[in-house]
Amino acid sequence: MAVGVFDLFSVGIGPSSSHTVGPMRAGAVFARELHESGDLPAVASLRVDLYGSLAATGKGHGTFTATLLGLEGYEPELILPDEVEERLASIEETGKLNLAGEVLLEYGVADMVLHPLTVLPRHTNGMKFVVSDAEGNVLREATFFSVGGGFIVREGEESTARVELEESKAELPLPFRTAAELLGRCASKGLGISDIMLINERASRSEEEIREGLLHIWSVMEACVETSLKREGVLPGGLRVRRRAPDWLERLLKEDKDRNDPKYWQEWVNLIALAVNEENASGGRVVTAPTNGAAGIIPAVLYYALNYAPGMDQATQADRDDVVVRFLLAAGAVGVLYKEQASISGAEVGCQGEVGSASSMAAAGLAEVMGGSPAQVENAAEIAMEHNLGLTCDPIGGLVQIPCIERNAIAAAKAINAAKMALWGDGTHRVSLDEVIVTMRETGKDMSHKYKETAMGGLAVNVVEC
């Protein structure tokens, strides 16, 4: 299917879309196929091989446990944090995995085979599942790649997937692959970027379903913030990173009692971004936007739009809902461009593909709801990414904590500034969004593998963990 807004914004668990959501989704697909094929009752053994970045930073990113949950049949969109804790505690205590929810096998994290220095040809985030019967005969095997944002691709089906993608795009009323094509659609129809995205989304669901779905996405983002603001202490993983969001909220409520003093806008934006990513780092429920590692940027900028954009102090609830829907549609349209022309995978192009694309999407969403023309919205997205080019992914200890949490707050502020700069112009600018996206892709190709979510370079090796 053509990439849509609900592919880019999906509910899952932290701390990583490519390392947690993708592997869980792949495991669930494999488990479902075992059940549907009738092979499940004969399964006597399981082998899981993890390659490249999944093996190198899988422990800190929750890859190993997420894969096990997927193999038990759990889907990232549906599993709740309490279920995660319950099942992982059971697996650790009993040493048994309930494959597809039906067959108990002696299997745990320690049984996984890790290949951190081996990168499969398709993508650095590779995983292979093999099940055999009691005689050692292979019943079924499959190799998947987690390509960023929770998206997975199966080995051997890449060409088929590309054909299906092109066919589904051809069925869209107003398909686009580049920003130039998107702007052309806007010009020919006299519509905004969010309008074009809405028309395409209506090819697969009703307008009411789209609206309800996007408002649900926003409600999950809000719930994530509220949950995080009630948690205190340190984040898991051994770095002893202290949660800051609850303390910051207490201080802000003392200084900005009515929560509407414009001089505190950046403090509130910082708070929202930190809260989301602290929750993500603890394995909580978040929305990929478009990845988990960058999950705090769009909620923080959307919070800004709802609370500080001109006229919002007089807005009705219906007006606020319209802002949410239009913001996410415009942001999603820009996200499509990154998926089509480059990558949103930190393991493939570094953090410019995660935080950079999220900042770009957020800038577009904000410019859209603040009355920007399609050219100004495109300019906002371009400015935000242009100043995230070359951003590396070097998480200390392989954990999505340092520098990831603060990086979301910084990128949210960049997005807001990018939108404001674009809105002060007339939409004309020297560097196009398409040129910046291609540059990001090429920069990612040139970037050393050490800086692509391996924890083998940058801060990950220059900062003592303890």
ABEGO torsion letter per residue (X at the ends): XBBBAAAABBBBBOABAAAAAAAAAAAAAAAAAAAAAGAAAABABBBBBBBEAAAAAAAAAGAAAAAAAAAAGBBAAABBAAAAAAAAAAAAAAGBBBBGGABBBBBBAAABBBBAABBBAABABBBBBBBBBAAGBBABBBBBBBAEGGBBBBBGAAAAAAAAAAAAAAABABBBABAAAAAAAAAAAGBBAAAAAAAAAAAABBAAAAAAAAAAAAAAAAAAAAAAAABBEBBBGGAGBBBAAAAAAAAAAAABAAGABAAAAAAAAAAAAAAAAAAAAAGBBBBBOABAAAAAAAAAAAAAAAAABBGAAABBAAAAAAAAAAAAAAAAAAAAAAAAABBABAAAAEAAAAAAAAAAAAAAAAAAAAGBBAAAAAAAAAAAAAAABGBBBBBBGGBBAOAAAAAAAAAAAAAAAAAAAAAABAGBBABBAAAAAAAAAAAAAABBAAABGAGABEAAAABBAX
